[in-house]
Amino acid sequence: MLYREAGQFKTSYAADQAVFPIRQDRFLIAAALLIAYVAVPLLGNEYWLLTIMIPFLVFALAALGLNLLTGYAGQVSLGTGGFMAVGAFATYKLATGFPGLNIVAVFLIAGVITALVGLLFGFPSLRIKGFYLAVATLASQFFLIWMFNKFPWFTNYSSSGVISAPQRAVLGHFYVTGAEANPVDKYLFVLSFVAVLAFAAKNLVRGRIGRSWMAIRDMDIAAEIIGIHPLKTKLLAFAVSSFYCGIAGAMWAFIYTGGVEPLAFDIDRSFQILFMIIIGGLGSILGSFLGAGFIVLLPIFLDNTPRLVGLEIPVNTVTNLQSMIFGALIVFFLIVEPRGLARLWQIGKEKLRLWPFPY
């Protein structure tokens, strides 16, 4: 009753292959965008925008990039933090070297630079896979962080090794980086970037490229037999994934924190993004957002729950508890529902199609 497709007739191939062919999905997306663009800026205070919404969107973009590579193409990667660092430092060099360049162009060019780096480190995927590929991408993580720490050119020879976001505006009036940036402008800027890139990813995985990725993921030998080129397919997956992660790293450094050092993108960051797609759902655009929301909101919930019930728990205990819960949830989803929260949402929609009849 609530999610029935009966009566929704498709009269053309384009309508049948639409991104959201069901009317209810279109309503849900429109409502979500309306809330995100109107309700959140009007009702959210500075804490909600800067501490919850912006990191959620940045993490969702990074998780989306990793999900394209690992969830859709089946290439395991532990170098997400390193690629985010490439995006952050490339943005810094572009913004300081070309002060007149628009901030949107800076982010996009930094994403392209990160994609080229991803191509370089994607070559081992042509000969190895699985655990060995994870080790190879882990090596790229350590190499990139070492490089940004070792060579002061990337930080413009800053003595502290920390890069700070210069003042930049969109359309000449709305500052999104620097001290004068308004939280609402920063939030809307990040939201627009993430919405466009998420829609692009949704279309990408539905087309020929996405089908090639999934064929390589399911059985690479059979995919090669039917005419899919493993070299182009795998390298394209690394490039697109790195592009998304690079822009996420740039937004983390320039919009969320305003300044960052290379250790902010260490191996813990890579594992954090990996946990997001495991909990949210591998091979799912929606799962990237669900996993990012879960990882961002769970620490806030655990930090505030003891105070609400009148308990005084040391900070280090709460931190250790968070790590234990993260690990337990990963084991839970791997055993009970390997496809994560996105699969649970899909099951809920299937039940609504048959409600009130038994499933």
Secondary structure by P-SEA (a helix, b strand, c coil): ccccccccccccccccccccccaaaaaaaaaaaaaaacccccccccccccccaaaaaaaaaaaaaaaaacccccccccaaaaaaaaaaaaaaaaaaacccccaaaaaaaaaaaaaaaaaaaacccccccaaaaaaaaaaaaaaaaaaaaccccccccccccbbbbcccccccccccccccccaaaaaaaaaaaaaaaaaaaaaaaacaaaaaaaaaaacaaaaaaacccaaaaaaaaaaaaaaaaaaaaaaaacccccccccccccaaaaaaaaaaaaaaccccaaaaaaaaaaaaaaaaaaacccccccccccaaaaaaaaaaaaaaaaaaaaccccccaaaaaaaaaaaaaaccccc
